[in-house]
């Protein structure tokens, strides 16, 4: 199932923050990725015909398919949890790139797998 309300709500400071997370997930289906997040205990819901929102206490992100080759990931993440997200995506068997930005839009970190 790709939709779940069982995960924790995002912490208030992340729910109201500007986006600081951008990325791309390559070679995967959006529904299947949303299902992986739900299986990992995250909340997951459709936000359009093809896109999903996934969230947990430390991250809230939109999964938006761009074509058959990728999914854009945009949202907000607790900055010191970027490695946790990368480990989770690796555990899903995904190829991906993640970028973490500061409050002024400057690139802080980049992870590519």
Phi, psi and omega in degrees: 000131183266000180238131181209136173253015187277341184284170179287153175286150175297145175299147185307318183295335179270331180296325184260000184279158173288154179302134175230003183238128174223149178188178176221137175251126188255141171066039182217164180264134184300316180298319179294321178293316177301321178295321177298316178298315179300320179294337178269007176093010178273157168284146180213133178209152175290137175247351175197190179299327186236349185255160179227155168249134176234143182206153173214185185300332187243006181202143174222122186218152175258132174254113187234110181293137179253330176189188182294344185263352185192166178232129173278139177240120180224139178171208181231140181220145170298121190308324182278007177256006181301319179294326178296316177297316179299319178296319178298312179297321176298320178296332175284352181081024184265150167265134187203166169226135179235144176229135177247129183245152175275180184294345177261004179088009178277138180291123179264315183211155177219135177232128177232128179229000000 
